[in-house]
Amino acid sequence: MMDASIKGHRQRLRRRFAAHGFDGFHDYEVLELLLTYAIPRVDVKPIAKRLLEIFGTLAGIFDATAAELAQTEGVGEKGALFLTLIRQVEIRYLASDLPGKKVFDRPERVKAHLRMLVQGRGMECFGAVFADQQHRHIATQILFEGTVDRAAVYPRNLMKRALELDAKGLILFHNHPGGTARASQEDIDLTRRMADACAALEIKILDHFLIAGTEVLSFKENGWF
């Protein structure tokens, strides 16, 4: 049976959130509230603080794998799975608002979607947002994954997928797992090769986004393309 003081504390956290959202919450209290729905009958405040001590930030926690989270004392398999669920729901939430919408009508939503999709991956990956003639979103897909510092990217595979989807516009994206928030010369050359190859099929590269840590940088805005 749950201790009355623990039950009362959980109820107070939930009432605060119901009244004001997360205004005034410390990060550990955000975690604490979430964990009350996954870990029964114990005081989850020490667990929340322990997670922040190990992973550093809320982003670090939500980017971690279930196996990594489960190693934290008190979290357990159920708590770890619940925390990884938060990130996956956010990815689906952002993606659900894109199909059929013009990608340039909501650039920040596209960037947020890509950041959530790619952030925290230890391997370099490359993908594309596929759009139709009117720049309406068709699909977002990661097409290649490689080592920590290089993905094997082939223009013909990108073009094949674009033709399968009948896409006329593409926003390329890739990540820098090390967090370097600047396109390399190799990144710039790859973008040019992709643009040249796609132009022959009347497919236009609209932009290329680099995800580095929590930043999503546009090649066009930064003069890299």
C-alpha positions as CSV (number, residue, x, y, z in Angstrom):
1,M,0.0,0.0,0.0
2,M,1.3,3.5,-0.9
3,D,2.4,5.7,2.0
4,A,-0.1,8.5,2.5
5,S,2.6,11.2,2.3
6,I,3.7,9.9,-1.1
7,K,0.2,9.7,-2.4
8,G,-0.5,13.3,-1.2
9,H,2.7,14.6,-2.9
10,R,1.7,12.9,-6.2
11,Q,-1.7,14.5,-6.0
12,R,-0.3,17.9,-5.4
13,L,2.0,17.6,-8.4
14,R,-0.9,16.6,-10.6
15,R,-3.1,19.5,-9.3
16,R,-0.2,22.0,-10.0
17,F,0.1,20.7,-13.5
18,A,-3.7,20.7,-14.0
19,A,-3.9,24.4,-12.9
20,H,-0.7,25.9,-14.5
21,G,0.9,23.3,-16.8
22,F,4.7,23.1,-16.1
23,D,5.0,26.8,-15.1
24,G,7.1,26.9,-11.9
25,F,8.2,23.2,-12.2
26,H,11.8,22.3,-11.8
27,D,13.1,19.8,-14.4
28,Y,13.2,17.1,-11.7
29,E,9.5,17.8,-10.9
30,V,8.6,17.3,-14.6
31,L,10.3,13.9,-14.5
32,E,8.8,13.2,-11.1
33,L,5.3,13.8,-12.4
34,L,5.8,11.6,-15.4
35,L,7.3,8.8,-13.4
36,T,4.2,8.8,-11.1
37,Y,2.3,7.2,-14.0
38,A,4.9,4.5,-14.6
39,I,6.4,3.6,-11.1
40,P,3.8,2.9,-8.4
41,R,3.9,3.2,-4.6
42,V,7.3,4.7,-4.2
43,D,8.8,8.2,-3.9
44,V,10.0,9.0,-7.4
45,K,11.7,12.3,-6.6
46,P,15.1,10.6,-5.9
47,I,14.8,8.6,-9.1
48,A,14.0,11.8,-11.1
49,K,17.1,13.6,-9.6
50,R,19.2,10.6,-10.2
51,L,18.3,10.5,-13.9
52,L,19.2,14.2,-14.3
53,E,22.5,13.6,-12.5
54,I,23.3,10.8,-14.9
55,F,22.0,12.2,-18.2
56,G,22.4,15.9,-17.5
57,T,19.2,17.3,-19.0
58,L,15.7,16.4,-19.9
59,A,16.8,16.1,-23.5
60,G,19.6,13.7,-22.5
61,I,17.0,11.5,-20.7
62,F,14.5,11.5,-23.6
63,D,17.3,10.8,-26.1
64,A,18.6,7.8,-24.1
65,T,17.6,4.2,-25.0
66,A,15.4,2.1,-22.8
67,A,18.4,-0.1,-21.9
68,E,20.4,2.9,-20.8
69,L,17.6,4.3,-18.7
70,A,16.8,0.9,-17.1
71,Q,20.3,0.8,-15.6
72,T,19.4,3.8,-13.4
73,E,18.5,2.6,-9.9
74,G,14.8,2.6,-9.3
75,V,13.7,3.2,-13.0
76,G,13.1,-0.4,-14.0
77,E,12.0,-1.7,-17.3
78,K,8.5,-0.2,-17.2
79,G,9.8,3.3,-16.2
80,A,12.4,3.2,-18.9
81,L,9.9,2.2,-21.6
82,F,7.6,4.9,-20.5
83,L,10.3,7.6,-20.7
84,T,11.3,6.5,-24.3
85,L,7.6,6.6,-25.2
86,I,7.5,10.4,-24.5
87,R,10.0,11.1,-27.4
88,Q,8.3,8.7,-29.8
89,V,4.9,10.3,-29.2
90,E,6.4,13.8,-29.8
91,I,7.9,12.5,-33.1
92,R,4.5,11.1,-34.2
93,Y,2.8,14.3,-33.1
94,L,5.0,16.6,-35.2
95,A,4.9,14.2,-38.2
96,S,1.1,14.0,-38.1
97,D,0.7,17.7,-38.8
98,L,2.8,17.6,-42.0
99,P,1.2,15.4,-44.6
100,G,-0.5,17.4,-47.3
101,K,0.7,20.7,-45.8
102,K,3.1,23.1,-47.7
103,V,6.6,22.6,-46.1
104,F,7.5,26.3,-46.4
105,D,4.3,27.4,-44.6
106,R,5.5,25.8,-41.4
107,P,9.4,25.7,-41.6
108,E,9.8,25.7,-37.8
109,R,7.5,22.7,-37.5
110,V,9.5,20.9,-40.2
111,K,12.7,21.7,-38.3
112,A,11.3,20.5,-35.0
113,H,10.1,17.3,-36.6
114,L,13.6,16.6,-38.0
115,R,15.3,17.5,-34.7
116,M,13.2,15.0,-32.8
117,L,13.6,12.4,-35.5
118,V,17.4,12.6,-35.6
119,Q,18.6,14.1,-32.3
120,G,20.5,11.7,-30.1
121,R,21.4,9.2,-32.8
122,G,25.0,8.1,-32.4
123,M,25.4,7.4,-36.1
124,E,25.5,9.9,-38.9
125,C,22.3,9.6,-41.0
126,F,20.9,11.2,-44.2
127,G,17.4,11.5,-45.3
128,A,14.9,13.7,-47.2
129,V,11.5,15.4,-46.8
130,F,9.6,14.6,-50.0
131,A,7.2,17.1,-51.4
132,D,4.9,17.4,-54.4
133,Q,4.8,20.1,-57.1
134,Q,3.1,22.5,-54.8
135,H,5.7,21.8,-52.0
136,R,3.1,19.8,-50.0
137,H,4.6,17.2,-47.7
138,I,4.4,13.6,-48.9
139,A,6.8,11.8,-46.6
140,T,9.9,12.1,-44.4
141,Q,12.4,9.2,-44.5
142,I,15.9,8.4,-43.2
143,L,17.6,6.8,-46.2
144,F,21.1,6.1,-45.1
145,E,22.9,5.5,-41.8
146,G,26.7,5.2,-41.4
147,T,29.5,5.5,-39.0
148,V,29.8,8.2,-36.4
149,D,31.3,10.6,-39.0
150,R,30.1,9.5,-42.4
151,A,27.1,8.1,-44.2
152,A,27.3,6.4,-47.5
153,V,25.0,8.5,-49.6
154,Y,24.1,7.6,-53.2
155,P,22.2,10.1,-55.4
156,R,20.6,7.3,-57.4
157,N,18.9,5.8,-54.3
158,L,17.5,9.2,-53.4
159,M,16.2,9.7,-56.9
160,K,14.7,6.3,-57.0
161,R,12.7,6.9,-53.8
162,A,11.6,10.4,-55.1
163,L,10.3,8.8,-58.3
164,E,8.4,6.1,-56.3
165,L,6.7,8.9,-54.3
166,D,6.2,11.1,-57.4
167,A,8.0,13.8,-55.5
168,K,9.0,17.1,-57.2
169,G,10.7,18.8,-54.3
170,L,13.1,17.6,-51.6
171,I,14.5,19.0,-48.4
172,L,17.6,17.0,-47.6
173,F,18.7,16.5,-44.0
174,H,21.6,14.9,-42.1
175,N,23.1,15.1,-38.7
176,H,26.4,15.7,-37.1
177,P,26.5,13.4,-34.1
178,G,29.5,15.2,-32.7
179,G,27.5,18.4,-32.6
180,T,29.5,20.5,-35.1
181,A,27.1,23.2,-36.2
182,R,28.6,23.9,-39.6
183,A,28.4,22.2,-42.9
184,S,31.7,20.6,-44.1
185,Q,33.0,21.0,-47.6
186,E,32.0,17.4,-48.2
187,D,28.4,18.2,-47.1
188,I,28.3,21.2,-49.5
189,D,29.7,19.1,-52.4
190,L,27.2,16.3,-51.7
191,T,24.3,18.8,-51.8
192,R,25.5,20.1,-55.2
193,R,25.8,16.6,-56.6
194,M,22.3,15.7,-55.4
195,A,20.9,18.9,-56.9
196,D,22.6,18.3,-60.3
197,A,21.4,14.6,-60.4
198,C,17.8,15.5,-59.4
199,A,17.6,18.4,-61.9
200,A,17.8,15.9,-64.8
201,L,14.5,14.4,-63.5
202,E,12.9,17.8,-62.9
203,I,13.2,17.3,-59.1
204,K,14.3,20.3,-57.2
205,I,16.4,20.4,-54.0
206,L,14.6,23.0,-51.9
207,D,17.0,23.1,-49.0
208,H,19.3,21.0,-46.9
209,F,19.0,20.9,-43.1
210,L,21.9,20.1,-40.7
211,I,20.9,18.8,-37.3
212,A,23.7,19.4,-34.8
213,G,22.7,18.9,-31.1
214,T,19.5,20.9,-30.6
215,E,20.2,23.2,-33.6
216,V,18.6,22.7,-37.1
217,L,20.5,24.8,-39.6
218,S,19.4,25.7,-43.2
219,F,22.0,25.5,-45.9
220,K,20.2,28.2,-47.8
221,E,20.0,30.5,-44.8
222,N,23.6,30.1,-44.0
223,G,24.8,30.5,-47.6
224,W,26.0,26.9,-48.0
225,F,23.7,26.1,-50.9
